[in-house]
Amino acid sequence: MSRLIDEELTKRGFYPDETAAEGTSRKHEFPDATVCGGMLSRVDSIVAFGDSIFTGFNIVNGRGVVQQLAEMMNLPLICYAEPSATLTTRGTLSRNVVQQVIDYVPEPGTTPLIIIDGGTVDQYEYNLANLGEYGSQDPDTIYGAVLYIVQALEMKGIESWQIVLTTPIPKGIQGDAELRSRVDAQLTMMGLAIYQVGVAMRCNVINGYHTVFGSVEDYNLKAILMPDDTHPSEVGANYYADFILKTLT
């Protein structure tokens, strides 16, 4: 499966070779993957897991990414995301995403859209020390945590088409070149890990570098979208939510 994924990425313009410069667009240009298609009309709620990117952190009225996505889709939202949450079980600052999913009890008779983010805190705390490798089942690693999360959701009756995995959005877009050069490649590798497992498990995957955060050039616009160089502002969250919805539909 890993070889087939690499071949598909190569056909689509992604070249996972070690000679490519770290942090270049080439390394994070894996495509978005959508499998929900016409089934999205069956969704009657949104359930979100993740870190502060999904809690609406630093937004006064809390209208973050998933909050605005729920508004756009006119659906109720249950958000389990917590600030400082790692995707993997390695983190202890708050309830990690694996544990959030373990604690989740689906409401009988509902068809939720499950949207998950994570990896940003893992990068900050561990760099790539907990990346792991493709095929891992160890939830202490990025590869293993994603696989564990998807399988745990499926055991709870969630179908793969209902699951949306989002890869980390870039940092350092406000002109902090040192931060960008140090962090970008690590977020990219974590994003690729999420993508590889998500595709293998037939889930939807949103590439965070395809959102507005990965493409804006004007400094003032960047400052509005991500004022602390990590979290979306309310405006940025609106762009992000809109991108997710358009990609899924």
C-alpha positions as CSV (number, residue, x, y, z in Angstrom):
1,M,0.0,0.0,0.0
2,S,2.8,2.4,0.9
3,R,4.4,1.9,-2.6
4,L,1.0,2.5,-4.3
5,I,0.5,5.7,-2.4
6,D,4.0,6.9,-3.3
7,E,3.3,6.2,-7.0
8,E,0.0,8.0,-6.9
9,L,1.6,11.1,-5.2
10,T,4.4,11.1,-7.8
11,K,1.8,11.1,-10.6
12,R,0.1,14.1,-9.0
13,G,3.3,16.1,-8.7
14,F,4.5,15.2,-5.2
15,Y,8.1,13.8,-5.1
16,P,9.0,12.3,-1.7
17,D,12.7,12.4,-2.3
18,E,15.3,13.5,0.3
19,T,17.0,15.8,-2.1
20,A,14.1,18.3,-2.2
21,A,14.6,21.4,-0.1
22,E,12.8,21.2,3.2
23,G,9.8,23.4,3.5
24,T,9.3,23.7,-0.2
25,S,5.8,23.5,-1.7
26,R,6.9,20.3,-3.5
27,K,7.0,18.4,-0.2
28,H,3.5,19.3,0.9
29,E,1.6,19.3,-2.4
30,F,-0.2,16.0,-1.8
31,P,-3.8,16.3,-3.0
32,D,-7.0,16.6,-0.9
33,A,-8.9,13.4,-0.8
34,T,-12.7,13.3,-0.7
35,V,-14.9,10.2,-0.6
36,C,-18.1,11.5,0.9
37,G,-19.6,12.7,-2.4
38,G,-23.3,12.7,-2.5
39,M,-23.5,11.1,0.9
40,L,-22.9,14.4,2.6
41,S,-26.6,15.1,2.4
42,R,-27.1,12.4,5.0
43,V,-25.1,14.2,7.7
44,D,-27.2,15.6,10.5
45,S,-24.5,16.9,12.9
46,I,-20.8,17.7,13.2
47,V,-18.5,16.2,15.8
48,A,-15.0,17.7,16.1
49,F,-11.8,16.4,17.8
50,G,-8.5,18.2,17.9
51,D,-6.5,20.9,19.5
52,S,-6.8,24.7,19.8
53,I,-7.1,25.2,16.1
54,F,-10.6,23.7,16.4
55,T,-11.6,25.3,19.7
56,G,-11.7,28.8,18.3
57,F,-8.7,29.7,20.5
58,N,-8.0,33.5,20.7
59,I,-11.3,34.3,19.0
60,V,-13.4,36.5,21.3
61,N,-16.7,34.9,20.4
62,G,-15.3,31.4,19.7
63,R,-16.4,31.3,16.1
64,G,-13.5,29.1,15.0
65,V,-13.1,26.7,12.1
66,V,-15.6,24.0,13.1
67,Q,-18.0,26.5,14.7
68,Q,-18.3,28.3,11.4
69,L,-18.4,25.1,9.4
70,A,-21.4,24.0,11.4
71,E,-23.1,27.4,10.8
72,M,-22.4,27.1,7.0
73,M,-23.9,23.6,7.0
74,N,-26.8,24.6,9.4
75,L,-25.9,21.6,11.6
76,P,-25.5,21.2,15.4
77,L,-21.9,20.9,16.6
78,I,-20.3,18.9,19.4
79,C,-16.7,19.9,19.8
80,Y,-14.4,17.7,21.9
81,A,-11.2,19.6,20.9
82,E,-9.0,21.0,23.6
83,P,-6.2,23.5,23.7
84,S,-2.7,21.9,23.9
85,A,-4.0,18.5,22.8
86,T,-1.5,16.3,21.0
87,L,-2.8,14.0,18.2
88,T,-0.8,11.2,19.8
89,T,-1.1,9.6,23.3
90,R,2.4,11.0,24.1
91,G,1.0,14.4,25.3
92,T,-0.2,14.9,28.8
93,L,-1.0,18.7,28.9
94,S,-4.6,18.0,28.1
95,R,-6.8,15.2,26.8
96,N,-5.1,14.1,23.6
97,V,-7.1,13.4,20.4
98,V,-6.8,9.6,20.7
99,Q,-8.4,9.9,24.2
100,Q,-11.0,12.3,22.9
101,V,-12.1,9.7,20.4
102,I,-12.0,6.9,23.0
103,D,-14.3,8.9,25.3
104,Y,-16.8,9.7,22.4
105,V,-20.1,8.0,22.5
106,P,-22.1,8.4,19.3
107,E,-25.7,9.4,19.7
108,P,-27.9,6.5,18.4
109,G,-29.7,7.2,15.1
110,T,-27.5,10.1,14.1
111,T,-25.1,10.4,11.1
112,P,-22.4,12.8,12.2
113,L,-19.6,14.3,10.1
114,I,-16.5,13.6,12.1
115,I,-13.8,16.2,11.6
116,I,-10.3,15.8,13.2
117,D,-7.3,18.0,13.4
118,G,-4.0,17.5,15.2
119,G,-0.2,17.4,14.9
120,T,0.6,21.1,15.6
121,V,1.2,20.5,19.3
122,D,3.1,17.3,18.5
123,Q,5.4,19.3,16.3
124,Y,5.9,21.9,19.0
125,E,6.6,19.4,21.8
126,Y,8.4,16.6,20.0
127,N,9.5,17.8,16.5
128,L,9.5,14.5,14.5
129,A,10.5,12.3,17.4
130,N,7.0,10.8,17.5
131,L,6.3,10.6,13.8
132,G,6.7,6.8,13.6
133,E,6.4,5.0,10.3
134,Y,3.7,3.9,7.9
135,G,1.9,0.8,9.2
136,S,2.5,1.5,12.8
137,Q,-0.3,0.7,15.3
138,D,1.4,2.6,18.2
139,P,-0.9,5.5,19.2
140,D,2.2,7.2,20.7
141,T,3.2,8.0,17.1
142,I,1.6,10.2,14.4
143,Y,1.1,7.2,12.0
144,G,-0.2,4.9,14.7
145,A,-2.5,7.5,16.3
146,V,-4.3,8.3,13.0
147,L,-4.8,4.6,12.4
148,Y,-6.0,4.1,16.0
149,I,-8.4,7.0,15.7
150,V,-10.0,5.8,12.5
151,Q,-10.3,2.2,13.6
152,A,-11.8,3.3,17.0
153,L,-14.4,5.4,15.2
154,E,-15.3,2.6,12.9
155,M,-15.7,0.3,15.9
156,K,-18.2,2.9,17.2
157,G,-20.3,2.5,14.0
158,I,-18.8,5.5,12.1
159,E,-18.2,4.8,8.4
160,S,-15.0,6.0,6.7
161,W,-16.8,8.4,4.5
162,Q,-18.0,10.3,7.6
163,I,-14.4,10.9,8.7
164,V,-12.6,14.1,7.7
165,L,-8.9,14.3,8.7
166,T,-7.3,17.7,8.4
167,T,-3.5,18.1,8.2
168,P,-1.7,21.0,10.1
169,I,-1.8,24.5,8.6
170,P,1.5,26.3,8.2
171,K,3.2,28.5,10.8
172,G,5.4,31.5,10.2
173,I,3.4,33.0,7.4
174,Q,3.6,36.5,9.0
175,G,7.2,37.0,7.8
176,D,9.0,34.9,10.4
177,A,11.4,33.2,8.1
178,E,13.3,31.5,10.8
179,L,10.2,29.9,12.3
180,R,8.9,28.9,8.8
181,S,12.2,27.2,7.9
182,R,12.5,25.4,11.2
183,V,8.8,24.2,11.5
184,D,7.5,23.9,7.9
185,A,9.2,20.7,7.0
186,Q,8.1,19.0,10.3
187,L,4.5,20.0,9.8
188,T,4.7,18.8,6.2
189,M,5.9,15.4,7.3
190,M,3.2,15.1,9.9
191,G,0.6,16.1,7.3
192,L,1.9,13.5,4.8
193,A,1.6,10.8,7.5
194,I,-2.0,11.8,8.2
195,Y,-2.7,11.8,4.5
196,Q,-1.1,8.4,3.9
197,V,-3.1,6.7,6.6
198,G,-6.3,8.6,5.8
199,V,-6.2,7.6,2.1
200,A,-5.4,3.9,3.0
201,M,-8.4,3.9,5.3
202,R,-10.7,5.5,2.7
203,C,-11.3,8.7,4.7
204,N,-11.5,12.3,3.6
205,V,-8.3,14.3,4.0
206,I,-7.9,18.1,3.8
207,N,-4.4,19.4,3.1
208,G,-3.9,22.4,5.5
209,Y,-1.4,23.9,3.0
210,H,-4.2,24.2,0.4
211,T,-6.1,26.5,2.6
212,V,-5.8,30.3,2.5
213,F,-2.9,30.1,5.1
214,G,-0.7,28.4,2.6
215,S,-1.2,30.8,-0.3
216,V,-1.6,34.4,1.0
217,E,1.3,36.7,0.2
218,D,0.3,40.2,1.6
219,Y,1.6,40.7,5.1
220,N,-1.4,42.6,6.3
221,L,-3.8,39.9,5.1
222,K,-1.6,37.3,6.8
223,A,-1.8,39.2,10.1
224,I,-5.6,39.3,9.9
225,L,-5.8,35.6,9.2
226,M,-3.3,34.3,11.8
227,P,-2.3,37.0,14.2
228,D,-0.3,34.8,16.5
229,D,1.3,32.9,13.6
230,T,-0.4,29.7,14.8
231,H,-4.1,30.1,15.2
232,P,-6.7,31.4,12.7
233,S,-8.5,34.6,13.5
234,E,-12.3,34.7,13.0
235,V,-11.7,35.8,9.4
236,G,-9.2,33.1,8.8
237,A,-11.4,30.4,10.3
238,N,-14.2,31.5,7.9
239,Y,-11.9,31.0,4.9
240,Y,-10.8,27.6,6.3
241,A,-14.3,26.4,7.0
242,D,-15.4,27.5,3.5
243,F,-12.5,25.6,2.0
244,I,-13.4,22.4,3.9
245,L,-17.0,22.6,2.8
246,K,-16.2,23.3,-0.9
247,T,-13.7,20.5,-1.0
248,L,-16.1,18.0,0.6
249,T,-18.9,19.0,-1.8
